[in-house]
Amino acid sequence: MPIYRVFGTKYQNYYTIVSAADEYEAATIANSRPSIDWDEIPTDDEIEATDVFLDDDTSEDLQLNM
């Protein structure tokens, strides 16, 4: 049976609070902040498979070890 390498994504949302003249300035200020200044928003999102590739190297290694 072939072996596949599957890559997945789990989106995580964050927020930060800034003081700004308008939403464009707020976005600019927020984008310049380091990641430690952002707070994580808990979600129940599941990991979603995004790319699937036949893993020839692993398949060959497994067949040699059988």
Contacts in CASP RR format, 6 or more apart in sequence:
PFRMAT RR
TARGET T0000
AUTHOR 0000-0000-0000
METHOD contacts of the structure
MODEL  1
MPIYRVFGTKYQNYYTIVSAADEYEAATIANSRPSIDWDEIPTDDEIEAT
DVFLDDDTSEDLQLNM
2 54 0 8 1.000
2 59 0 8 1.000
3 54 0 8 1.000
3 55 0 8 1.000
3 58 0 8 1.000
3 59 0 8 1.000
3 62 0 8 1.000
4 52 0 8 1.000
4 53 0 8 1.000
4 54 0 8 1.000
4 55 0 8 1.000
5 52 0 8 1.000
5 53 0 8 1.000
5 54 0 8 1.000
5 55 0 8 1.000
5 58 0 8 1.000
6 49 0 8 1.000
6 51 0 8 1.000
6 52 0 8 1.000
6 53 0 8 1.000
7 49 0 8 1.000
7 50 0 8 1.000
7 51 0 8 1.000
7 52 0 8 1.000
7 53 0 8 1.000
8 47 0 8 1.000
8 48 0 8 1.000
8 49 0 8 1.000
8 50 0 8 1.000
8 51 0 8 1.000
9 47 0 8 1.000
9 48 0 8 1.000
9 50 0 8 1.000
10 45 0 8 1.000
10 46 0 8 1.000
10 47 0 8 1.000
10 48 0 8 1.000
11 43 0 8 1.000
11 45 0 8 1.000
12 40 0 8 1.000
12 41 0 8 1.000
12 43 0 8 1.000
12 45 0 8 1.000
13 40 0 8 1.000
13 41 0 8 1.000
13 43 0 8 1.000
14 38 0 8 1.000
14 39 0 8 1.000
14 40 0 8 1.000
14 41 0 8 1.000
15 38 0 8 1.000
15 39 0 8 1.000
15 41 0 8 1.000
16 30 0 8 1.000
16 33 0 8 1.000
16 37 0 8 1.000
16 38 0 8 1.000
16 39 0 8 1.000
18 26 0 8 1.000
18 29 0 8 1.000
18 30 0 8 1.000
18 33 0 8 1.000
20 26 0 8 1.000
20 28 0 8 1.000
20 29 0 8 1.000
END
